[in-house]
Amino acid sequence: MLKRISAIPLWFVSIWLMYGLVAYFTGLPENAGAILGALAAAFVFMDPTGVFWGATEPVPPPAIRTTPAGLDGSHSTP
């Protein structure tokens, strides 16, 4: 979770600055950079497809014995 939280400002600033560079040379409105940066940071944080952080699989609960040891037939007596 620490990696996700530390990645938010990095993605926000990098997208904002890259959009500012593109807007400077192409004449696009400069105000949209912060909005696109916030959207990109939110997408990377949530990561709905599991591309950035990998999909987490639920951990199965431990097996519970329903019969006492020795009565389930797994132990043989000599």
C-alpha positions in Angstrom: 0.0 0.0 0.0 3.0 2.3 0.6 4.0 2.0 -3.1 0.5 3.0 -4.2 0.4 6.0 -1.9 3.8 7.2 -3.0 3.0 6.7 -6.7 0.0 9.1 -6.5 1.9 12.4 -6.5 4.4 11.1 -9.0 1.8 10.2 -11.6 -0.1 13.5 -10.9 2.9 15.7 -11.4 4.3 13.8 -14.3 1.0 13.9 -16.3 0.5 17.5 -15.4 3.9 18.5 -16.5 3.8 16.5 -19.7 0.5 18.0 -20.6 1.9 21.4 -19.9 4.7 20.8 -22.3 2.4 19.5 -25.0 0.0 22.4 -24.4 2.8 24.9 -24.7 3.8 23.7 -28.2 0.3 22.9 -29.5 -1.7 25.7 -28.0 -4.1 23.5 -26.0 -5.7 24.9 -22.9 -3.3 24.6 -20.0 -5.9 24.1 -17.3 -6.7 20.5 -18.3 -3.3 19.2 -17.2 -4.2 19.2 -13.5 -7.5 17.4 -14.2 -5.8 14.7 -16.4 -3.1 14.3 -13.8 -5.7 13.7 -11.0 -7.5 11.2 -13.2 -4.4 9.3 -14.0 -3.3 9.3 -10.4 -6.7 8.0 -9.3 -6.6 5.3 -12.0 -3.2 4.1 -11.0 -4.1 4.1 -7.3 -7.3 2.1 -7.9 -5.8 -0.1 -10.6 -9.0 -1.9 -11.6 -7.2 -4.2 -14.1 -4.3 -5.2 -11.9 -1.7 -4.1 -14.4 0.4 -1.9 -12.1 0.3 -3.7 -8.8 -0.9 -7.2 -9.8 -4.1 -8.7 -8.8 -4.4 -9.9 -5.2 -5.9 -13.3 -4.7 -7.9 -13.9 -1.5 -6.2 -16.1 1.0 -8.2 -19.3 1.7 -9.1 -20.0 5.3 -7.2 -22.8 7.1 -8.8 -26.3 6.9 -10.9 -27.2 9.9 -11.0 -30.9 11.0 -14.6 -32.0 11.5 -13.7 -35.4 13.1 -11.3 -36.0 16.0 -7.8 -37.3 15.1 -7.8 -41.1 14.9 -11.5 -41.5 14.2 -11.4 -40.5 10.5 -9.6 -43.6 9.4 -6.4 -41.9 8.5 -4.3 -43.5 11.3 -3.8 -47.2 11.3 -3.0 -49.2 14.4 -0.2 -51.8 14.3 
